[in-house]
C-alpha cells in the first residue's frame, strides 16, 4: 500500500480503536465520530468510482485548473493544511450508514482506492493529472494520495477531540 494511504489507515484505526457504537454515534458537535467516518468512507468510494471512470475511458478525465483551484491545491497539497469550515460536497455528506458497517469497512475502502490508484499510476504515471477533485481541480495519482492523507488527518483530529470530550 502507498505510504500516504497506509499512514491514513493507521491514523484512523488508532483514533477509533476501542470506541463503542454509543461513542461512535454520540453527537456533541456538528457531526458524530460515525458521521465523520462515513464522510471519509464516502470520499474513498467517490474517488474509487472516479478512478474507475478514468480506467474505463482509457484516458485521464480532467479539465484545466483555475487559478483558485491552483491556490487551494498549493495550500492543501503543498502546505499539508486543510482549512476548517468548508462544507462537504453533497455526495460526501453522511447519510446514516450504520456506524458498525462504516467502521468495519473503511480500511477495505482505503485498500480498494489504493489498488485502483496503483492501476492508474501504472497506466498513466504517478505524476500525470488523471482526475478532477471537486474543489482542488485536476490532480495526479500522487496528489490524490496526498489529498486523502491531509483530509483524513484533518478529520482524525476532529475524532480525537470528540473522543477526549466524552
Steps between C-alpha positions, in 0.01 A plus 500: 500500500611856430671655808257796510196272502664258742559789743141612449367153577713470816391845620130428454530159668685653794245780540198268515661202672285384790208736435162340564202549269360745754816710496522484122146634478529761780415842360678770702585707190396560141575139405546189712807280464288259298396779265861612456597142417209475257610824333850358455354169381292683238802697377694176453206345318467808277871507419495129416206555264677796340815299437280221362360748246855598403592135440177434309566799274862398455614857549511770769173678579613855576415860428743794508575626851378844600720740697276446803549123476876543464506714814292252695720213381809686615354544849372144535765302313800730527455611860307196620231721652126452459316816604210443738147611432452384142173319446529148367371438147151346496626159383736481800255598774398231751180317409452285808695186415534265797803604710608137538497452123701814427747428780548140385531580127694828488837321488384290206380816320845658542664182367257488205572865422875436522473205260317695231736795545794262453344369180462857371855585607631203303297594194549880501785570744479636856563859390247520217182686592223244462189610688337822617443560869177699554682781686870464415459430129712259295732280707751226432493164676769613744307823568180305563682283752640807676157664499341200669773497765464872576119481493492185713741638761288815521203283594705274729574811708125562523440139606768525769340822634161327514658202671664723760170676575309188593 
